[in-house]
Amino acid sequence: MLKGSYTALITPFKDKNTDEVDYDAFRKLIELQIAAGTHGLVPCGTTGESPTLTNEEHDKVIEYCIKVTKGRAKILAGTGSNSTKEAIERTQHAEHAGADAALIMTPYYNKPTQEGIFQHFKAIHDATNIPIVIYNIPGRSVVDIKDETIARIAKLPRIIGLKDATGDLKRPVSLVKLLPAGKKFYQLSGDDETAVEFNKLGGVGCISVTSNLTPDVSSKVQEACLKGDFELAQKLDSKIAELHKILFIETSPSPVKYCAELMGLCSGKLRLPLVMPTAETQEKLRDALGRAGLI
């Protein structure tokens, strides 16, 4: 179910005197992704600035993405929160809206124990009927989900996979050894820079920031990986490798939204506390886009 190139969609906002969601631009972004062969879309993830979307906006963005996509790509809806109750409500909404699965991050700021993390995912699982993907991103949430905890969560029937944004290439192999026997569990990279290597070690795809800008190349990289042609995957990925690094030179999604504006995809507007990249970073981003042939 969850294989290939999944784009962690940016959420475009209207420019000038408003920061309302720009649904016309959002539609164009979705259509661009689908036309380029992207396998799945992830609305309302961290890259979509979910922490600053209102509950109403969060629900509407997911609904709109599902409506526009019309089954042409999988929808992995971001429904996580540091509040278990809120995460349950968001996941229930995504389920009723027709998402294919829910992507749920480790609770941030609360700093739960491993038992707290397990109980968080169990509560969401037990209150819904949608497939769930665990999102381990200690760089944002402070806590790391240990392999043993992931394996324990994976025993729940509708926990179907993991987005691993640790960048630790030891994890895919070590985790497989702990998973329940016969469990179909999809491991997806959440780190563009190491995604090809991650797939060599058992991963089946990438939830990507870079693919907002390069959906065609990103999908081809992942298709090559799925065919086991890692030489081709590496060759294709080398064309966009610089972007994997530079898009995180400042807090994401600030750099990728600035690049999207330069490419004419949408406004680069962000919501506070995120701000536009510095002038120095902007220059580096323009140069990188030029070398990649994107502007």
Contacts in CASP RR format, 6 or more apart in sequence:
PFRMAT RR
TARGET T0000
AUTHOR 0000-0000-0000
METHOD contacts of the structure
MODEL  1
MLKGSYTALITPFKDKNTDEVDYDAFRKLIELQIAAGTHGLVPCGTTGES
PTLTNEEHDKVIEYCIKVTKGRAKILAGTGSNSTKEAIERTQHAEHAGAD
AALIMTPYYNKPTQEGIFQHFKAIHDATNIPIVIYNIPGRSVVDIKDETI
ARIAKLPRIIGLKDATGDLKRPVSLVKLLPAGKKFYQLSGDDETAVEFNK
LGGVGCISVTSNLTPDVSSKVQEACLKGDFELAQKLDSKIAELHKILFIE
TSPSPVKYCAELMGLCSGKLRLPLVMPTAETQEKLRDALGRAGLI
1 74 0 8 1.000
1 100 0 8 1.000
1 101 0 8 1.000
1 131 0 8 1.000
1 160 0 8 1.000
1 186 0 8 1.000
2 74 0 8 1.000
2 76 0 8 1.000
2 101 0 8 1.000
2 133 0 8 1.000
2 160 0 8 1.000
2 161 0 8 1.000
2 186 0 8 1.000
2 188 0 8 1.000
2 204 0 8 1.000
2 205 0 8 1.000
3 39 0 8 1.000
3 186 0 8 1.000
3 204 0 8 1.000
3 205 0 8 1.000
3 222 0 8 1.000
3 226 0 8 1.000
4 39 0 8 1.000
4 40 0 8 1.000
4 204 0 8 1.000
4 205 0 8 1.000
4 206 0 8 1.000
4 219 0 8 1.000
4 222 0 8 1.000
4 223 0 8 1.000
4 225 0 8 1.000
4 226 0 8 1.000
5 37 0 8 1.000
5 38 0 8 1.000
5 39 0 8 1.000
5 40 0 8 1.000
5 205 0 8 1.000
5 206 0 8 1.000
5 208 0 8 1.000
5 211 0 8 1.000
5 215 0 8 1.000
5 218 0 8 1.000
5 219 0 8 1.000
5 221 0 8 1.000
5 222 0 8 1.000
5 223 0 8 1.000
6 38 0 8 1.000
6 39 0 8 1.000
6 40 0 8 1.000
6 41 0 8 1.000
6 42 0 8 1.000
6 74 0 8 1.000
6 76 0 8 1.000
6 188 0 8 1.000
6 205 0 8 1.000
6 206 0 8 1.000
6 207 0 8 1.000
6 208 0 8 1.000
6 211 0 8 1.000
7 33 0 8 1.000
7 38 0 8 1.000
7 40 0 8 1.000
7 41 0 8 1.000
7 42 0 8 1.000
7 207 0 8 1.000
7 208 0 8 1.000
7 211 0 8 1.000
7 212 0 8 1.000
7 215 0 8 1.000
7 218 0 8 1.000
8 42 0 8 1.000
8 45 0 8 1.000
8 46 0 8 1.000
8 47 0 8 1.000
8 48 0 8 1.000
8 207 0 8 1.000
8 208 0 8 1.000
8 209 0 8 1.000
8 211 0 8 1.000
8 212 0 8 1.000
9 26 0 8 1.000
9 29 0 8 1.000
9 30 0 8 1.000
9 33 0 8 1.000
9 41 0 8 1.000
9 42 0 8 1.000
9 43 0 8 1.000
9 45 0 8 1.000
9 47 0 8 1.000
9 48 0 8 1.000
9 65 0 8 1.000
9 212 0 8 1.000
10 29 0 8 1.000
10 47 0 8 1.000
10 48 0 8 1.000
10 49 0 8 1.000
10 212 0 8 1.000
10 253 0 8 1.000
10 256 0 8 1.000
10 257 0 8 1.000
10 260 0 8 1.000
10 266 0 8 1.000
11 21 0 8 1.000
11 26 0 8 1.000
11 43 0 8 1.000
11 44 0 8 1.000
11 48 0 8 1.000
11 49 0 8 1.000
11 50 0 8 1.000
11 53 0 8 1.000
11 61 0 8 1.000
12 21 0 8 1.000
12 22 0 8 1.000
12 25 0 8 1.000
12 26 0 8 1.000
12 29 0 8 1.000
12 260 0 8 1.000
12 265 0 8 1.000
12 266 0 8 1.000
12 267 0 8 1.000
12 268 0 8 1.000
12 269 0 8 1.000
13 19 0 8 1.000
13 20 0 8 1.000
13 21 0 8 1.000
13 22 0 8 1.000
13 267 0 8 1.000
13 268 0 8 1.000
13 269 0 8 1.000
13 270 0 8 1.000
13 271 0 8 1.000
14 20 0 8 1.000
14 21 0 8 1.000
14 22 0 8 1.000
14 267 0 8 1.000
14 269 0 8 1.000
15 267 0 8 1.000
15 268 0 8 1.000
15 269 0 8 1.000
19 269 0 8 1.000
19 271 0 8 1.000
21 53 0 8 1.000
21 57 0 8 1.000
21 60 0 8 1.000
21 61 0 8 1.000
22 266 0 8 1.000
22 267 0 8 1.000
23 64 0 8 1.000
25 265 0 8 1.000
25 266 0 8 1.000
25 267 0 8 1.000
26 61 0 8 1.000
26 64 0 8 1.000
26 65 0 8 1.000
26 68 0 8 1.000
26 266 0 8 1.000
27 64 0 8 1.000
27 68 0 8 1.000
28 265 0 8 1.000
28 266 0 8 1.000
29 212 0 8 1.000
29 265 0 8 1.000
29 266 0 8 1.000
30 41 0 8 1.000
30 65 0 8 1.000
30 68 0 8 1.000
30 69 0 8 1.000
31 68 0 8 1.000
32 215 0 8 1.000
32 265 0 8 1.000
33 40 0 8 1.000
33 41 0 8 1.000
33 73 0 8 1.000
33 211 0 8 1.000
33 215 0 8 1.000
34 69 0 8 1.000
34 72 0 8 1.000
34 73 0 8 1.000
36 215 0 8 1.000
36 216 0 8 1.000
36 219 0 8 1.000
37 73 0 8 1.000
37 215 0 8 1.000
37 216 0 8 1.000
37 219 0 8 1.000
38 73 0 8 1.000
38 211 0 8 1.000
38 215 0 8 1.000
38 218 0 8 1.000
38 219 0 8 1.000
39 73 0 8 1.000
39 74 0 8 1.000
39 219 0 8 1.000
39 222 0 8 1.000
40 73 0 8 1.000
40 74 0 8 1.000
40 75 0 8 1.000
40 76 0 8 1.000
41 65 0 8 1.000
41 69 0 8 1.000
41 73 0 8 1.000
41 74 0 8 1.000
41 75 0 8 1.000
41 76 0 8 1.000
42 75 0 8 1.000
42 76 0 8 1.000
42 77 0 8 1.000
42 78 0 8 1.000
42 103 0 8 1.000
42 207 0 8 1.000
43 61 0 8 1.000
43 62 0 8 1.000
43 65 0 8 1.000
43 75 0 8 1.000
43 77 0 8 1.000
43 78 0 8 1.000
44 50 0 8 1.000
44 53 0 8 1.000
44 58 0 8 1.000
44 61 0 8 1.000
44 62 0 8 1.000
44 77 0 8 1.000
44 78 0 8 1.000
44 79 0 8 1.000
45 78 0 8 1.000
45 103 0 8 1.000
45 105 0 8 1.000
46 105 0 8 1.000
46 137 0 8 1.000
46 140 0 8 1.000
46 252 0 8 1.000
46 253 0 8 1.000
47 209 0 8 1.000
47 212 0 8 1.000
47 252 0 8 1.000
47 253 0 8 1.000
47 256 0 8 1.000
48 253 0 8 1.000
49 253 0 8 1.000
49 270 0 8 1.000
49 271 0 8 1.000
49 274 0 8 1.000
50 58 0 8 1.000
50 78 0 8 1.000
50 80 0 8 1.000
52 271 0 8 1.000
52 272 0 8 1.000
52 274 0 8 1.000
53 61 0 8 1.000
55 86 0 8 1.000
55 90 0 8 1.000
58 90 0 8 1.000
59 90 0 8 1.000
59 93 0 8 1.000
59 97 0 8 1.000
62 75 0 8 1.000
62 77 0 8 1.000
62 78 0 8 1.000
62 93 0 8 1.000
62 94 0 8 1.000
62 97 0 8 1.000
62 99 0 8 1.000
63 97 0 8 1.000
65 75 0 8 1.000
65 77 0 8 1.000
66 75 0 8 1.000
66 97 0 8 1.000
66 98 0 8 1.000
66 99 0 8 1.000
69 75 0 8 1.000
74 100 0 8 1.000
74 101 0 8 1.000
75 98 0 8 1.000
75 99 0 8 1.000
75 100 0 8 1.000
75 101 0 8 1.000
76 99 0 8 1.000
76 100 0 8 1.000
76 101 0 8 1.000
76 102 0 8 1.000
76 103 0 8 1.000
76 133 0 8 1.000
76 207 0 8 1.000
77 94 0 8 1.000
77 97 0 8 1.000
77 99 0 8 1.000
77 101 0 8 1.000
77 102 0 8 1.000
77 103 0 8 1.000
78 90 0 8 1.000
78 94 0 8 1.000
78 102 0 8 1.000
78 103 0 8 1.000
78 104 0 8 1.000
78 105 0 8 1.000
79 87 0 8 1.000
79 90 0 8 1.000
79 91 0 8 1.000
79 93 0 8 1.000
79 94 0 8 1.000
79 102 0 8 1.000
79 103 0 8 1.000
79 104 0 8 1.000
80 86 0 8 1.000
80 87 0 8 1.000
80 90 0 8 1.000
80 91 0 8 1.000
80 102 0 8 1.000
80 103 0 8 1.000
80 104 0 8 1.000
80 105 0 8 1.000
80 135 0 8 1.000
81 87 0 8 1.000
81 90 0 8 1.000
81 107 0 8 1.000
82 107 0 8 1.000
82 108 0 8 1.000
82 109 0 8 1.000
82 110 0 8 1.000
83 107 0 8 1.000
84 107 0 8 1.000
84 119 0 8 1.000
84 120 0 8 1.000
84 123 0 8 1.000
84 124 0 8 1.000
87 104 0 8 1.000
87 107 0 8 1.000
87 120 0 8 1.000
87 124 0 8 1.000
88 123 0 8 1.000
88 124 0 8 1.000
88 127 0 8 1.000
88 128 0 8 1.000
90 102 0 8 1.000
91 102 0 8 1.000
91 104 0 8 1.000
91 124 0 8 1.000
91 127 0 8 1.000
91 128 0 8 1.000
91 130 0 8 1.000
91 132 0 8 1.000
92 127 0 8 1.000
92 128 0 8 1.000
94 102 0 8 1.000
94 130 0 8 1.000
95 102 0 8 1.000
95 128 0 8 1.000
95 129 0 8 1.000
95 130 0 8 1.000
99 130 0 8 1.000
100 131 0 8 1.000
101 130 0 8 1.000
101 131 0 8 1.000
101 132 0 8 1.000
101 133 0 8 1.000
101 160 0 8 1.000
102 124 0 8 1.000
102 128 0 8 1.000
102 130 0 8 1.000
102 131 0 8 1.000
102 132 0 8 1.000
102 133 0 8 1.000
103 133 0 8 1.000
103 135 0 8 1.000
103 163 0 8 1.000
103 207 0 8 1.000
104 121 0 8 1.000
104 124 0 8 1.000
104 132 0 8 1.000
104 133 0 8 1.000
104 134 0 8 1.000
104 135 0 8 1.000
105 135 0 8 1.000
105 137 0 8 1.000
105 140 0 8 1.000
105 141 0 8 1.000
106 112 0 8 1.000
106 117 0 8 1.000
106 134 0 8 1.000
106 135 0 8 1.000
106 136 0 8 1.000
106 137 0 8 1.000
106 138 0 8 1.000
106 141 0 8 1.000
106 143 0 8 1.000
106 144 0 8 1.000
106 145 0 8 1.000
107 117 0 8 1.000
107 120 0 8 1.000
107 141 0 8 1.000
107 143 0 8 1.000
108 140 0 8 1.000
108 141 0 8 1.000
108 142 0 8 1.000
109 141 0 8 1.000
109 142 0 8 1.000
111 142 0 8 1.000
111 143 0 8 1.000
112 120 0 8 1.000
112 143 0 8 1.000
114 145 0 8 1.000
114 146 0 8 1.000
114 148 0 8 1.000
114 149 0 8 1.000
117 143 0 8 1.000
117 145 0 8 1.000
117 149 0 8 1.000
117 153 0 8 1.000
118 149 0 8 1.000
118 152 0 8 1.000
118 153 0 8 1.000
121 132 0 8 1.000
121 134 0 8 1.000
121 153 0 8 1.000
121 156 0 8 1.000
121 159 0 8 1.000
122 153 0 8 1.000
122 156 0 8 1.000
124 132 0 8 1.000
125 132 0 8 1.000
125 156 0 8 1.000
125 157 0 8 1.000
125 158 0 8 1.000
125 159 0 8 1.000
128 158 0 8 1.000
129 158 0 8 1.000
130 158 0 8 1.000
131 158 0 8 1.000
131 159 0 8 1.000
131 160 0 8 1.000
132 158 0 8 1.000
132 159 0 8 1.000
132 160 0 8 1.000
132 161 0 8 1.000
133 159 0 8 1.000
133 160 0 8 1.000
133 161 0 8 1.000
133 162 0 8 1.000
133 163 0 8 1.000
133 186 0 8 1.000
133 188 0 8 1.000
134 145 0 8 1.000
134 150 0 8 1.000
134 153 0 8 1.000
134 159 0 8 1.000
134 161 0 8 1.000
134 162 0 8 1.000
134 163 0 8 1.000
135 162 0 8 1.000
135 163 0 8 1.000
135 165 0 8 1.000
136 144 0 8 1.000
136 145 0 8 1.000
136 150 0 8 1.000
136 162 0 8 1.000
136 163 0 8 1.000
136 164 0 8 1.000
136 165 0 8 1.000
136 166 0 8 1.000
137 163 0 8 1.000
137 165 0 8 1.000
137 166 0 8 1.000
137 190 0 8 1.000
138 144 0 8 1.000
138 166 0 8 1.000
139 165 0 8 1.000
140 165 0 8 1.000
144 166 0 8 1.000
145 153 0 8 1.000
147 171 0 8 1.000
147 174 0 8 1.000
147 175 0 8 1.000
147 178 0 8 1.000
148 178 0 8 1.000
150 162 0 8 1.000
150 175 0 8 1.000
150 178 0 8 1.000
151 175 0 8 1.000
151 178 0 8 1.000
151 179 0 8 1.000
151 180 0 8 1.000
153 159 0 8 1.000
154 161 0 8 1.000
154 179 0 8 1.000
154 180 0 8 1.000
154 183 0 8 1.000
154 185 0 8 1.000
155 180 0 8 1.000
155 183 0 8 1.000
159 185 0 8 1.000
160 184 0 8 1.000
160 185 0 8 1.000
160 186 0 8 1.000
161 185 0 8 1.000
161 186 0 8 1.000
161 187 0 8 1.000
161 188 0 8 1.000
162 175 0 8 1.000
162 185 0 8 1.000
162 186 0 8 1.000
162 187 0 8 1.000
162 188 0 8 1.000
163 188 0 8 1.000
163 189 0 8 1.000
163 190 0 8 1.000
163 207 0 8 1.000
164 171 0 8 1.000
164 172 0 8 1.000
164 187 0 8 1.000
164 188 0 8 1.000
164 189 0 8 1.000
164 190 0 8 1.000
164 191 0 8 1.000
164 198 0 8 1.000
165 189 0 8 1.000
165 190 0 8 1.000
165 191 0 8 1.000
166 191 0 8 1.000
167 189 0 8 1.000
167 190 0 8 1.000
167 191 0 8 1.000
167 193 0 8 1.000
167 194 0 8 1.000
167 198 0 8 1.000
169 194 0 8 1.000
169 197 0 8 1.000
169 198 0 8 1.000
169 201 0 8 1.000
172 187 0 8 1.000
172 198 0 8 1.000
172 201 0 8 1.000
172 202 0 8 1.000
172 203 0 8 1.000
173 201 0 8 1.000
173 202 0 8 1.000
175 187 0 8 1.000
176 187 0 8 1.000
176 202 0 8 1.000
179 185 0 8 1.000
186 203 0 8 1.000
186 204 0 8 1.000
187 198 0 8 1.000
187 202 0 8 1.000
187 203 0 8 1.000
187 204 0 8 1.000
188 203 0 8 1.000
188 204 0 8 1.000
188 205 0 8 1.000
188 206 0 8 1.000
188 207 0 8 1.000
189 195 0 8 1.000
189 198 0 8 1.000
189 199 0 8 1.000
189 203 0 8 1.000
189 205 0 8 1.000
189 206 0 8 1.000
189 207 0 8 1.000
190 206 0 8 1.000
190 207 0 8 1.000
190 208 0 8 1.000
191 198 0 8 1.000
192 206 0 8 1.000
192 208 0 8 1.000
192 209 0 8 1.000
192 210 0 8 1.000
192 243 0 8 1.000
192 244 0 8 1.000
192 247 0 8 1.000
193 241 0 8 1.000
193 244 0 8 1.000
193 245 0 8 1.000
195 205 0 8 1.000
195 206 0 8 1.000
195 208 0 8 1.000
195 221 0 8 1.000
195 222 0 8 1.000
195 237 0 8 1.000
196 221 0 8 1.000
196 225 0 8 1.000
196 230 0 8 1.000
196 233 0 8 1.000
196 234 0 8 1.000
196 237 0 8 1.000
198 205 0 8 1.000
198 206 0 8 1.000
199 205 0 8 1.000
199 206 0 8 1.000
199 222 0 8 1.000
199 225 0 8 1.000
199 226 0 8 1.000
199 230 0 8 1.000
199 233 0 8 1.000
200 225 0 8 1.000
200 230 0 8 1.000
203 225 0 8 1.000
204 225 0 8 1.000
204 226 0 8 1.000
205 222 0 8 1.000
205 225 0 8 1.000
205 226 0 8 1.000
206 218 0 8 1.000
206 221 0 8 1.000
206 222 0 8 1.000
208 218 0 8 1.000
209 247 0 8 1.000
209 248 0 8 1.000
209 252 0 8 1.000
209 253 0 8 1.000
209 256 0 8 1.000
210 218 0 8 1.000
210 240 0 8 1.000
210 243 0 8 1.000
210 244 0 8 1.000
210 247 0 8 1.000
210 256 0 8 1.000
211 218 0 8 1.000
211 219 0 8 1.000
212 256 0 8 1.000
212 260 0 8 1.000
212 265 0 8 1.000
213 243 0 8 1.000
213 256 0 8 1.000
213 259 0 8 1.000
213 260 0 8 1.000
213 263 0 8 1.000
213 265 0 8 1.000
213 289 0 8 1.000
213 294 0 8 1.000
214 240 0 8 1.000
214 243 0 8 1.000
214 292 0 8 1.000
214 294 0 8 1.000
217 236 0 8 1.000
217 237 0 8 1.000
217 239 0 8 1.000
217 240 0 8 1.000
218 240 0 8 1.000
220 236 0 8 1.000
221 233 0 8 1.000
221 236 0 8 1.000
221 237 0 8 1.000
222 233 0 8 1.000
224 230 0 8 1.000
224 232 0 8 1.000
224 233 0 8 1.000
224 236 0 8 1.000
225 233 0 8 1.000
239 292 0 8 1.000
240 292 0 8 1.000
242 288 0 8 1.000
242 291 0 8 1.000
242 292 0 8 1.000
243 259 0 8 1.000
243 288 0 8 1.000
243 289 0 8 1.000
243 292 0 8 1.000
246 255 0 8 1.000
246 284 0 8 1.000
246 285 0 8 1.000
246 288 0 8 1.000
247 255 0 8 1.000
247 256 0 8 1.000
247 259 0 8 1.000
248 255 0 8 1.000
249 255 0 8 1.000
249 277 0 8 1.000
249 281 0 8 1.000
249 284 0 8 1.000
249 285 0 8 1.000
250 277 0 8 1.000
250 278 0 8 1.000
250 281 0 8 1.000
251 274 0 8 1.000
253 270 0 8 1.000
253 274 0 8 1.000
254 270 0 8 1.000
254 274 0 8 1.000
254 275 0 8 1.000
254 276 0 8 1.000
254 277 0 8 1.000
255 277 0 8 1.000
255 281 0 8 1.000
255 285 0 8 1.000
257 266 0 8 1.000
257 267 0 8 1.000
257 268 0 8 1.000
257 269 0 8 1.000
257 270 0 8 1.000
258 268 0 8 1.000
258 276 0 8 1.000
258 277 0 8 1.000
258 282 0 8 1.000
258 285 0 8 1.000
259 285 0 8 1.000
259 289 0 8 1.000
259 294 0 8 1.000
260 266 0 8 1.000
260 268 0 8 1.000
261 267 0 8 1.000
261 268 0 8 1.000
262 285 0 8 1.000
262 286 0 8 1.000
262 289 0 8 1.000
262 295 0 8 1.000
263 289 0 8 1.000
263 294 0 8 1.000
263 295 0 8 1.000
268 276 0 8 1.000
270 276 0 8 1.000
276 282 0 8 1.000
277 285 0 8 1.000
286 295 0 8 1.000
289 295 0 8 1.000
END
